Amino acid sequence: MKAWIGLLAVLMIAVAATFDSTSRSDGTKVYVLGDAVQDFKLKNVDGRMVSLSDYKNGKGVIMVFTTNHCPFSKAYEERMMMLDRKYAAQGFPLIAIQPNDPSAYAEDSFENMKMRAQEKNYSFPYLSDETQAVAHAFGANRTPEVFVLKRTGDRFTIEYTGAIDDSPQTASTVKRRFVEEAVDNLLVGRPVVTTTTKAIGCAIKWKSM
């Protein structure tokens, strides 16, 4: 009987470990909700290198994988700017990351990223994930796709992932503002209620292996 109990305990631990994180086919870990993420450093459109650790004095970050060519990203552009205006001063600035292989769409090249940021006067960094390593680590699949990270000490943990809101085409029909709900809760020390939603957008264009 004790042997069966011991075997059951081992199996339960194995199952728990399976749901604790996920991995890609090459064995690399993909973050899940609650994970502490590793620091990264990417090139901004102004030529500076920007790291997640640069935000260690804030309360967290709103990280959005987005891109130039995608019509869904374009539809959300003003809302992304609004999020940064609303929350940067409260310790939750927005960081935009372009994950696409620019050979798939010339509009997503670094030069065009710079032009877009200047044209729209982005108040937030627009970073190039040239190797796509950051997008792979977060398990991002769409643009736009959001990850809200909370800072605790030197750690940034994933508290929300998914869509900005429930209206991927027009801001006028928004009923649920998922990112705002998440950040508002975190700012007052409450847990995020809706932690995951489905990101609606363009599929990330991955580089061929």
Accessible surface in RSA format (square Angstrom, percent):
REM  Atomic radii and reference values for relative SASA: ProtOr
REM  Chains: A
REM  Algorithm: Lee & Richards
REM  Probe-radius: 1.40
REM  Slices: 20
REM RES _ NUM      All-atoms   Total-Side   Main-Chain    Non-polar    All polar
REM                ABS   REL    ABS   REL    ABS   REL    ABS   REL    ABS   REL
RES MET A   1   174.85  90.5 134.65  89.1  40.19  95.7 111.78  95.0  63.06  83.5
RES LYS A   2   181.90  88.7 172.20 105.7   9.70  23.1 115.71 104.1  66.19  70.5
RES ALA A   3    82.88  76.2  62.17  95.9  20.71  47.1  74.39 104.8   8.49  22.5
RES TRP A   4   180.76  72.5 177.14  85.7   3.62   8.5 148.03  78.9  32.73  53.1
RES ILE A   5    99.44  56.6  97.75  72.8   1.69   4.1  98.74  71.1   0.70   1.9
RES GLY A   6    34.54  42.6   0.00   N/A  34.54  42.6  33.14  90.9   1.40   3.1
RES LEU A   7    87.67  48.8  82.60  59.1   5.08  12.8  85.85  60.3   1.82   4.9
RES LEU A   8   103.28  57.5 102.07  73.0   1.21   3.1 103.01  72.3   0.27   0.7
RES ALA A   9    47.01  43.2  42.91  66.2   4.10   9.3  46.35  65.3   0.65   1.7
RES VAL A  10    93.15  61.3  91.99  83.3   1.16   2.8  92.37  80.3   0.78   2.1
RES LEU A  11    96.32  53.6  96.25  68.9   0.07   0.2  96.32  67.6   0.00   0.0
RES MET A  12   124.03  64.2 116.48  77.1   7.55  18.0 102.09  86.8  21.94  29.1
RES ILE A  13   122.49  69.7 119.33  88.9   3.16   7.6 121.85  87.7   0.64   1.7
RES ALA A  14    52.61  48.4  43.42  67.0   9.20  20.9  50.40  71.0   2.22   5.9
RES VAL A  15    86.21  56.7  83.88  75.9   2.33   5.6  86.18  74.9   0.03   0.1
RES ALA A  16    63.69  58.6  50.42  77.8  13.27  30.2  58.87  82.9   4.83  12.8
RES ALA A  17    63.68  58.5  47.98  74.0  15.70  35.7  54.24  76.4   9.44  25.0
RES THR A  18    93.09  66.2  77.72  78.8  15.37  36.6  63.39  85.1  29.70  44.9
RES PHE A  19   163.49  81.8 137.75  85.3  25.73  67.0 141.62  85.9  21.86  62.6
RES ASP A  20    93.37  65.4  84.90  84.5   8.48  20.0  20.99  49.4  72.38  72.2
RES SER A  21    29.40  24.8  22.06  29.4   7.33  16.9   0.10   0.2  29.30  41.0
RES THR A  22    70.99  50.5  65.12  66.0   5.86  14.0  65.69  88.2   5.29   8.0
RES SER A  23    75.68  63.9  43.01  57.4  32.67  75.3  20.09  42.8  55.58  77.9
RES ARG A  24    70.71  29.7  57.36  29.2  13.35  31.8  26.07  35.6  44.63  27.1
RES SER A  25   131.82 111.4  81.54 108.8  50.28 115.8  60.45 128.7  71.37 100.0
RES ASP A  26   101.58  71.2  62.13  61.8  39.45  93.3  48.55 114.3  53.03  52.9
RES GLY A  27    55.22  68.1   0.00   N/A  55.22  68.1  31.30  85.9  23.92  53.6
RES THR A  28    71.09  50.6  64.56  65.4   6.53  15.6  68.04  91.4   3.05   4.6
RES LYS A  29    97.63  47.6  83.44  51.2  14.19  33.8  80.13  72.1  17.51  18.6
RES VAL A  30    18.60  12.2  18.60  16.8   0.00   0.0  18.60  16.2   0.00   0.0
RES TYR A  31    32.33  15.1  22.62  12.9   9.71  25.3  13.29  10.0  19.04  23.5
RES VAL A  32    39.89  26.2  33.08  29.9   6.81  16.4  39.89  34.7   0.00   0.0
RES LEU A  33    71.72  39.9  48.68  34.8  23.04  57.9  48.90  34.3  22.82  61.4
RES GLY A  34    47.39  58.4   0.00   N/A  47.39  58.4  28.36  77.8  19.03  42.6
RES ASP A  35    22.59  15.8  19.25  19.2   3.34   7.9   5.34  12.6  17.26  17.2
RES ALA A  36    39.51  36.3  18.59  28.7  20.93  47.6  18.59  26.2  20.93  55.4
RES VAL A  37    14.77   9.7   0.00   0.0  14.77  35.6   0.57   0.5  14.21  38.5
RES GLN A  38   139.50  78.0 130.77  95.6   8.73  20.8  40.84  86.9  98.65  74.8
RES ASP A  39    84.92  59.5  56.04  55.8  28.88  68.3  33.88  79.7  51.04  50.9
RES PHE A  40    24.53  12.3  15.24   9.4   9.29  24.2  24.53  14.9   0.00   0.0
RES LYS A  41   129.21  63.0 108.40  66.5  20.82  49.6  51.01  45.9  78.20  83.3
RES LEU A  42    17.60   9.8  16.31  11.7   1.29   3.2  17.60  12.4   0.00   0.0
RES LYS A  43    93.61  45.7  92.06  56.5   1.55   3.7  42.07  37.9  51.54  54.9
RES ASN A  44     7.68   5.3   7.68   7.4   0.00   0.0   0.00   0.0   7.68   7.4
RES VAL A  45    23.11  15.2  16.86  15.3   6.24  15.0  16.91  14.7   6.20  16.8
RES ASP A  46    87.23  61.1  48.91  48.7  38.32  90.6  45.04 106.0  42.19  42.1
RES GLY A  47    42.20  52.0   0.00   N/A  42.20  52.0  21.47  58.9  20.73  46.4
RES ARG A  48   137.08  57.6 129.88  66.2   7.19  17.1  72.42  99.0  64.66  39.2
RES MET A  49   100.71  52.2  79.20  52.4  21.51  51.2  68.11  57.9  32.60  43.2
RES VAL A  50     4.70   3.1   4.70   4.3   0.00   0.0   4.70   4.1   0.00   0.0
RES SER A  51     7.75   6.6   7.31   9.8   0.45   1.0   1.73   3.7   6.02   8.4
RES LEU A  52     2.52   1.4   2.10   1.5   0.42   1.0   2.44   1.7   0.08   0.2
RES SER A  53    46.23  39.1  41.65  55.6   4.58  10.5  30.54  65.0  15.69  22.0
RES ASP A  54    89.13  62.4  55.87  55.6  33.26  78.7  25.99  61.2  63.14  63.0
RES TYR A  55    41.34  19.3  36.64  20.8   4.69  12.2  30.98  23.3  10.35  12.8
RES LYS A  56   110.84  54.1 105.62  64.8   5.22  12.4  48.45  43.6  62.39  66.5
RES ASN A  57   137.33  94.7 106.88 103.3  30.44  73.3  34.93  84.1 102.40  99.0
RES GLY A  58    17.92  22.1   0.00   N/A  17.92  22.1  15.57  42.7   2.35   5.3
RES LYS A  59   110.03  53.7 105.49  64.7   4.54  10.8  70.16  63.2  39.87  42.5
RES GLY A  60     0.06   0.1   0.00   N/A   0.06   0.1   0.00   0.0   0.06   0.1
RES VAL A  61     0.00   0.0   0.00   0.0   0.00   0.0   0.00   0.0   0.00   0.0
RES ILE A  62     0.00   0.0   0.00   0.0   0.00   0.0   0.00   0.0   0.00   0.0
RES MET A  63     0.00   0.0   0.00   0.0   0.00   0.0   0.00   0.0   0.00   0.0
RES VAL A  64     0.00   0.0   0.00   0.0   0.00   0.0   0.00   0.0   0.00   0.0
RES PHE A  65     0.00   0.0   0.00   0.0   0.00   0.0   0.00   0.0   0.00   0.0
RES THR A  66     9.06   6.4   9.06   9.2   0.00   0.0   5.76   7.7   3.30   5.0
RES THR A  67     6.28   4.5   0.00   0.0   6.28  15.0   0.00   0.0   6.28   9.5
RES ASN A  68     6.73   4.6   3.77   3.6   2.95   7.1   3.01   7.2   3.72   3.6
RES HIS A  69    22.30  12.2  14.18   9.9   8.12  20.8  11.26  11.6  11.04  12.9
RES CYS A  70     0.00   0.0   0.00   0.0   0.00   0.0   0.00   0.0   0.00   0.0
RES PRO A  71    87.71  63.9  80.44  73.3   7.27  26.4  82.38  68.0   5.33  33.1
RES PHE A  72    53.18  26.6  52.22  32.3   0.96   2.5  53.04  32.2   0.13   0.4
RES SER A  73     3.82   3.2   1.30   1.7   2.51   5.8   1.58   3.4   2.24   3.1
RES LYS A  74    87.35  42.6  72.85  44.7  14.50  34.5  37.50  33.8  49.84  53.1
RES ALA A  75    37.41  34.4  12.02  18.5  25.39  57.8  24.93  35.1  12.48  33.1
RES TYR A  76     3.85   1.8   3.85   2.2   0.00   0.0   2.85   2.1   1.00   1.2
RES GLU A  77    10.49   6.0  10.42   7.9   0.07   0.2   5.49  10.6   5.00   4.1
RES GLU A  78    98.58  56.6  96.61  73.1   1.96   4.7  60.72 117.4  37.85  30.9
RES ARG A  79    13.79   5.8  12.92   6.6   0.87   2.1  12.97  17.7   0.82   0.5
RES MET A  80     4.02   2.1   4.02   2.7   0.00   0.0   2.68   2.3   1.34   1.8
RES MET A  81    21.26  11.0  21.26  14.1   0.00   0.0  21.26  18.1   0.00   0.0
RES MET A  82    55.56  28.8  55.43  36.7   0.13   0.3  47.68  40.5   7.88  10.4
RES LEU A  83     1.17   0.6   1.17   0.8   0.00   0.0   1.17   0.8   0.00   0.0
RES ASP A  84     8.84   6.2   8.60   8.6   0.24   0.6   0.00   0.0   8.84   8.8
RES ARG A  85   150.72  63.3 121.83  62.1  28.88  68.8  70.33  96.1  80.38  48.7
RES LYS A  86    88.23  43.0  73.10  44.9  15.12  36.0  55.46  49.9  32.77  34.9
RES TYR A  87     0.37   0.2   0.37   0.2   0.00   0.0   0.37   0.3   0.00   0.0
RES ALA A  88    42.80  39.3  28.10  43.4  14.70  33.4  28.35  39.9  14.45  38.3
RES ALA A  89   102.58  94.3  56.96  87.9  45.62 103.8  69.50  97.9  33.08  87.6
RES GLN A  90    77.15  43.1  67.58  49.4   9.57  22.8  35.04  74.6  42.11  31.9
RES GLY A  91    15.55  19.2   0.00   N/A  15.55  19.2  14.57  40.0   0.98   2.2
RES PHE A  92     1.58   0.8   1.58   1.0   0.00   0.0   1.58   1.0   0.00   0.0
RES PRO A  93    24.26  17.7  24.26  22.1   0.00   0.0  24.26  20.0   0.00   0.0
RES LEU A  94     0.24   0.1   0.00   0.0   0.24   0.6   0.00   0.0   0.24   0.7
RES ILE A  95     0.90   0.5   0.90   0.7   0.00   0.0   0.90   0.6   0.00   0.0
RES ALA A  96     0.24   0.2   0.24   0.4   0.00   0.0   0.24   0.3   0.00   0.0
RES ILE A  97     0.00   0.0   0.00   0.0   0.00   0.0   0.00   0.0   0.00   0.0
RES GLN A  98     5.09   2.8   4.14   3.0   0.95   2.3   0.00   0.0   5.09   3.9
RES PRO A  99     0.00   0.0   0.00   0.0   0.00   0.0   0.00   0.0   0.00   0.0
RES ASN A 100     4.71   3.2   0.24   0.2   4.47  10.8   0.00   0.0   4.71   4.6
RES ASP A 101    20.99  14.7  20.86  20.8   0.13   0.3   0.27   0.6  20.71  20.7
RES PRO A 102    54.25  39.5  50.00  45.6   4.24  15.4  50.31  41.5   3.93  24.5
RES SER A 103   100.56  85.0  57.71  77.0  42.85  98.7  55.66 118.5  44.90  62.9
RES ALA A 104    53.34  49.0  19.57  30.2  33.77  76.8  30.18  42.5  23.16  61.4
RES TYR A 105    89.81  41.9  86.26  49.1   3.55   9.2  51.80  38.9  38.01  46.9
RES ALA A 106    79.87  73.4  66.79 103.1  13.08  29.8  70.34  99.1   9.53  25.3
RES GLU A 107    73.21  42.0  67.27  50.9   5.94  14.1  32.11  62.1  41.10  33.6
RES ASP A 108     1.05   0.7   0.05   0.1   1.00   2.4   0.00   0.0   1.05   1.1
RES SER A 109    31.20  26.4  30.91  41.3   0.28   0.7  27.86  59.3   3.34   4.7
RES PHE A 110    50.10  25.1  43.00  26.6   7.10  18.5  43.28  26.2   6.82  19.5
RES GLU A 111   103.91  59.7 103.33  78.2   0.58   1.4  55.81 108.0  48.10  39.3
RES ASN A 112    45.79  31.6  44.13  42.6   1.66   4.0   4.77  11.5  41.01  39.6
RES MET A 113     0.80   0.4   0.80   0.5   0.00   0.0   0.00   0.0   0.80   1.1
RES LYS A 114    57.47  28.0  57.01  35.0   0.47   1.1  17.07  15.4  40.41  43.0
RES MET A 115   121.21  62.8 117.65  77.9   3.56   8.5  98.09  83.4  23.12  30.6
RES ARG A 116    48.75  20.5  46.66  23.8   2.09   5.0  11.06  15.1  37.69  22.8
RES ALA A 117     8.66   8.0   5.83   9.0   2.83   6.4   6.17   8.7   2.49   6.6
RES GLN A 118   139.48  78.0 113.81  83.2  25.67  61.1  48.75 103.8  90.73  68.8
RES GLU A 119   125.10  71.8  88.10  66.7  37.00  88.1  46.48  89.9  78.62  64.2
RES LYS A 120    63.65  31.1  55.42  34.0   8.23  19.6  14.87  13.4  48.78  52.0
RES ASN A 121   119.96  82.7 112.17 108.4   7.80  18.8  25.12  60.5  94.84  91.7
RES TYR A 122    37.38  17.5  14.55   8.3  22.83  59.4   3.59   2.7  33.79  41.7
RES SER A 123    74.14  62.7  35.16  46.9  38.98  89.8  45.89  97.7  28.25  39.6
RES PHE A 124     9.43   4.7   0.15   0.1   9.29  24.2   2.88   1.7   6.55  18.8
RES PRO A 125    22.56  16.4  18.68  17.0   3.87  14.1  21.86  18.0   0.70   4.4
RES TYR A 126     2.67   1.2   2.67   1.5   0.00   0.0   0.79   0.6   1.88   2.3
RES LEU A 127     0.00   0.0   0.00   0.0   0.00   0.0   0.00   0.0   0.00   0.0
RES SER A 128    19.45  16.4  16.37  21.8   3.08   7.1   3.35   7.1  16.10  22.6
RES ASP A 129     1.39   1.0   0.17   0.2   1.22   2.9   0.19   0.4   1.20   1.2
RES GLU A 130   128.64  73.9 119.89  90.7   8.75  20.8  40.37  78.1  88.27  72.1
RES THR A 131   103.49  73.6  81.23  82.4  22.26  53.0  77.25 103.8  26.24  39.7
RES GLN A 132     4.15   2.3   4.15   3.0   0.00   0.0   0.69   1.5   3.46   2.6
RES ALA A 133    58.70  54.0  48.96  75.5   9.74  22.2  54.33  76.5   4.37  11.6
RES VAL A 134    12.30   8.1  10.11   9.2   2.19   5.3  12.30  10.7   0.00   0.0
RES ALA A 135     0.00   0.0   0.00   0.0   0.00   0.0   0.00   0.0   0.00   0.0
RES HIS A 136    55.51  30.3  54.74  38.0   0.77   2.0  45.00  46.4  10.51  12.2
RES ALA A 137    29.15  26.8  25.22  38.9   3.93   8.9  28.79  40.5   0.37   1.0
RES PHE A 138     6.43   3.2   2.07   1.3   4.36  11.3   2.07   1.3   4.36  12.5
RES GLY A 139    16.47  20.3   0.00   N/A  16.47  20.3   6.82  18.7   9.65  21.6
RES ALA A 140     0.00   0.0   0.00   0.0   0.00   0.0   0.00   0.0   0.00   0.0
RES ASN A 141    85.51  59.0  82.35  79.6   3.16   7.6  21.20  51.0  64.31  62.2
RES ARG A 142    96.00  40.3  96.00  48.9   0.00   0.0   8.71  11.9  87.28  52.9
RES THR A 143     0.17   0.1   0.17   0.2   0.00   0.0   0.00   0.0   0.17   0.3
RES PRO A 144     4.50   3.3   2.50   2.3   2.00   7.3   2.51   2.1   1.99  12.3
RES GLU A 145    17.88  10.3  17.88  13.5   0.00   0.0   0.33   0.6  17.56  14.3
RES VAL A 146     0.37   0.2   0.37   0.3   0.00   0.0   0.37   0.3   0.00   0.0
RES PHE A 147     8.52   4.3   8.52   5.3   0.00   0.0   8.52   5.2   0.00   0.0
RES VAL A 148     0.00   0.0   0.00   0.0   0.00   0.0   0.00   0.0   0.00   0.0
RES LEU A 149     0.00   0.0   0.00   0.0   0.00   0.0   0.00   0.0   0.00   0.0
RES LYS A 150    72.48  35.4  72.48  44.5   0.00   0.0  23.73  21.4  48.75  51.9
RES ARG A 151    67.36  28.3  53.48  27.3  13.88  33.0   0.00   0.0  67.36  40.8
RES THR A 152    81.13  57.7  75.02  76.1   6.11  14.6  70.40  94.6  10.73  16.2
RES GLY A 153    46.34  57.1   0.00   N/A  46.34  57.1  37.83 103.8   8.51  19.1
RES ASP A 154   131.64  92.2 103.53 103.0  28.11  66.5  36.18  85.1  95.46  95.2
RES ARG A 155   137.59  57.8 134.26  68.4   3.33   7.9  56.77  77.6  80.82  49.0
RES PHE A 156     8.09   4.0   7.52   4.7   0.57   1.5   7.52   4.6   0.57   1.6
RES THR A 157    12.95   9.2  12.95  13.1   0.00   0.0  11.73  15.8   1.22   1.8
RES ILE A 158     3.47   2.0   2.62   2.0   0.84   2.0   2.62   1.9   0.84   2.3
RES GLU A 159    35.56  20.4  32.58  24.7   2.97   7.1   1.80   3.5  33.76  27.6
RES TYR A 160     0.00   0.0   0.00   0.0   0.00   0.0   0.00   0.0   0.00   0.0
RES THR A 161    23.88  17.0  23.88  24.2   0.00   0.0  19.35  26.0   4.53   6.8
RES GLY A 162     2.28   2.8   0.00   N/A   2.28   2.8   2.28   6.3   0.00   0.0
RES ALA A 163    10.21   9.4   7.60  11.7   2.61   5.9  10.21  14.4   0.00   0.0
RES ILE A 164     8.74   5.0   6.33   4.7   2.40   5.8   6.33   4.6   2.40   6.5
RES ASP A 165     4.91   3.4   2.36   2.4   2.55   6.0   0.68   1.6   4.23   4.2
RES ASP A 166    58.45  40.9  29.88  29.7  28.57  67.6  24.83  58.4  33.63  33.5
RES SER A 167     8.06   6.8   5.82   7.8   2.23   5.1   4.35   9.3   3.70   5.2
RES PRO A 168    35.78  26.1  35.78  32.6   0.00   0.0  35.78  29.5   0.00   0.0
RES GLN A 169   131.55  73.6 118.38  86.5  13.18  31.4  28.20  60.0 103.36  78.4
RES THR A 170    69.42  49.4  66.05  67.0   3.37   8.0  62.43  83.9   6.99  10.6
RES ALA A 171    53.48  49.2  41.21  63.6  12.28  27.9  41.34  58.2  12.14  32.2
RES SER A 172   106.75  90.2  62.35  83.2  44.40 102.3  58.26 124.1  48.49  67.9
RES THR A 173    77.23  54.9  65.26  66.2  11.97  28.5  65.73  88.3  11.50  17.4
RES VAL A 174    22.60  14.9   0.42   0.4  22.18  53.4   0.42   0.4  22.18  60.2
RES LYS A 175   176.03  85.9 142.17  87.2  33.86  80.6 108.73  97.9  67.30  71.7
RES ARG A 176    97.64  41.0  96.96  49.4   0.68   1.6  44.44  60.7  53.20  32.2
RES ARG A 177    99.68  41.9  97.68  49.8   2.00   4.8  25.16  34.4  74.52  45.2
RES PHE A 178    23.64  11.8  22.18  13.7   1.45   3.8  22.35  13.5   1.29   3.7
RES VAL A 179     0.23   0.2   0.23   0.2   0.00   0.0   0.23   0.2   0.00   0.0
RES GLU A 180    18.74  10.8  18.51  14.0   0.23   0.5   5.84  11.3  12.90  10.5
RES GLU A 181    63.59  36.5  57.90  43.8   5.68  13.5  43.50  84.1  20.08  16.4
RES ALA A 182     0.84   0.8   0.15   0.2   0.69   1.6   0.54   0.8   0.30   0.8
RES VAL A 183     0.00   0.0   0.00   0.0   0.00   0.0   0.00   0.0   0.00   0.0
RES ASP A 184    60.89  42.7  57.06  56.8   3.82   9.0  24.12  56.8  36.77  36.7
RES ASN A 185    20.44  14.1  20.44  19.8   0.00   0.0   0.04   0.1  20.40  19.7
RES LEU A 186    20.92  11.6   4.46   3.2  16.45  41.4   5.11   3.6  15.80  42.5
RES LEU A 187    39.69  22.1  13.98  10.0  25.71  64.6  15.09  10.6  24.60  66.2
RES VAL A 188    95.21  62.7  63.09  57.1  32.12  77.4  71.77  62.4  23.44  63.6
RES GLY A 189    69.67  85.9   0.00   N/A  69.67  85.9  35.73  98.1  33.93  76.0
RES ARG A 190   141.32  59.3 138.35  70.5   2.97   7.1  54.78  74.9  86.53  52.4
RES PRO A 191   109.12  79.5  98.93  90.2  10.19  37.1 107.21  88.5   1.91  11.9
RES VAL A 192    15.37  10.1   2.59   2.3  12.78  30.8   2.59   2.2  12.78  34.7
RES VAL A 193   128.41  84.5 101.61  92.0  26.80  64.6 107.25  93.2  21.15  57.4
RES THR A 194    40.91  29.1  32.22  32.7   8.69  20.7  24.05  32.3  16.85  25.5
RES THR A 195    50.03  35.6  47.59  48.2   2.45   5.8  27.43  36.8  22.61  34.2
RES THR A 196    79.31  56.4  59.91  60.7  19.41  46.2  54.67  73.4  24.65  37.3
RES THR A 197    29.31  20.8  13.45  13.6  15.86  37.8  22.76  30.6   6.55   9.9
RES LYS A 198   165.77  80.9 147.04  90.2  18.73  44.6  97.31  87.6  68.45  72.9
RES ALA A 199    12.26  11.3   3.55   5.5   8.70  19.8   3.66   5.2   8.60  22.8
RES ILE A 200    70.27  40.0  65.62  48.9   4.65  11.2  67.13  48.3   3.14   8.5
RES GLY A 201    11.58  14.3   0.00   N/A  11.58  14.3   0.00   0.0  11.58  25.9
RES CYS A 202    19.04  14.4  13.66  15.2   5.38  12.6   8.41  21.3  10.63  11.5
RES ALA A 203    46.51  42.8  42.73  65.9   3.78   8.6  42.73  60.2   3.78  10.0
RES ILE A 204     7.55   4.3   0.00   0.0   7.55  18.2   0.03   0.0   7.52  20.4
RES LYS A 205    53.41  26.1  50.29  30.9   3.13   7.5  45.64  41.1   7.78   8.3
RES TRP A 206    87.65  35.2  62.81  30.4  24.84  58.3  45.82  24.4  41.83  67.9
RES LYS A 207    78.45  38.3  72.15  44.3   6.30  15.0  46.52  41.9  31.94  34.0
RES SER A 208   112.75  95.3  78.70 105.0  34.06  78.5  53.61 114.2  59.14  82.9
RES MET A 209   216.89 112.3 145.99  96.6  70.90 168.8 154.75 131.6  62.14  82.3
END  Absolute sums over single chains surface
CHAIN  1 A    11193.4       9029.7       2163.7       6709.1       4484.3
END  Absolute sums over all chains
TOTAL         11193.4       9029.7       2163.7       6709.1       4484.3
